[in-house]
Amino acid sequence: MKKLYRSLLVFVFALCGVTSAYADENIAVAAGSAHTLFLKHDGTVWAAGYNGNGQLGDGSLWKRPNPVKVAGLNNVVSIAASGQHSLFLKGDGTVWVTGLNNNGQLGIGTLENKSIAVQIPNLSSVVELAASGDSSAFLKSDGTVWITGKICGQFGMNQCGTPLILSSPTQITNAPNDVTAISLAGDFGLYLKNDGTVWAAGQWGVVFSTNPVQVNNVSDIIEIYGSFFLEKDGSVWATGNNTYGQLGDGTTVSVSRNEPIKITTISDVKEISAMSTHSLFLKNDGTVWAAGYNGYGQLGDGTTVNRSVPVAVIGAKNALMLASMNYQSFYVREGGLVHGVGNNTFGKLGIGYESTSEVTPVAVVKGASVDTCNDTYLHLLPCGTIINATLQKVYQGGILTTREQIAVNVKVFDKSIKPIPPATQYGDVYLNEQAALVASCSAGTPCPVLAEGDYYVIAEYYDESGAASYRMKPVTFSEGSMGVASLLFVSHYDSSYNLLWTH
């Protein structure tokens, strides 16, 4: 889809009558191949990006450049995503899933996709999630490890020739004892034991290993991230492919999987997020550093130049955690604000619009969107207020107009629920509570000036239980600093753009 605009959010907690946004803070991020999940402090999850297989869990198949609430979920404590599916761990140890399920990666006993999160049957007491490609793995409180989906060597199961498809979680019976963490990759799996040793099974090194073997050179490890290992003293060890310098050792020389090397170019690290072609490092001082492939700007240094030595991510200060996937990177700052950088097709960064890439970090849209059609970007905070946004550029009929800096000034309304008039449709527009004509703007045809007044839209709304309903949301046109007020609508069903505007 074409990039419609960049939105500017204003800080409006005072308008909501709240003194703290604590419950709305993001505390974790997980990224799939083209979608992203955001876990908030209140246990709800929001999602953005591609949604063709229901991986956003909002009950639709529409892509969402603005984060939308995953329907029906609460008390979530951990999230994971990979490919086109999403995993949610609740505080009671149950796991809920949504998205693509062609290889059984949801673990629900069938190969049916889901667009609303459902619970994995007969799986409980889970303490950690892992996902890679079309497979999912689970660590239980008793130390046992379970896996579902397309099995092609992970944790030593089914050396790949013909993939094994599991539609329900199956226990890895030869996993070592005292496992405290797991990491899942395309053809191997890693176990971290409570003594700080790391064990691997699958295609780890030249020989396929059915049984776990201890990883050489590393000890006192506290976290594992793919082929990266974080030592208790903040030093980093890594192994594997280094074509783009993603190991961060200053070279592009790959390292034998079972012979990790110490990465001396960075120290005092407290968290790592590593994908196949780039890596992120969070230091104890709150700064974020990145190395590897940078073709979409995912290293966040303002360039698209690959880096074999970690470089500082622009503006990344007071960071608390990291996430990455393929060609995008995220970090969460104090206060729960998330920044994303890199590839933004399908709006997967959650920054409110689509673009090929962003080379410097952009703040993820905070709050829900009032979605009148597919992508109407008026921002609704959890307290129910609608806040200002600004249109920077507008596409009409596939051609960029010369009409730039068209501003939207949406007045803030309190949370009032008006009855929906009969025979309304999703996205209908009302002027002064009467049906209004929406002008369709085609290429080269200026939009007619519409009457000023109080406009309402029929908007999708989710209550606390995640149930969807449709309500009238007020939008008032008013003169802004540029003397123009506008509202943009995009049709679900065709590529035409409907623009309401007034001088």
Summary of the structure (lengths in Angstrom):
residues: 503
radius of gyration: 23.8
end to end distance: 28.1
largest distance: 73.1
contacts: 1829
relative contact order: 0.12
helix: 3%
strand: 44%
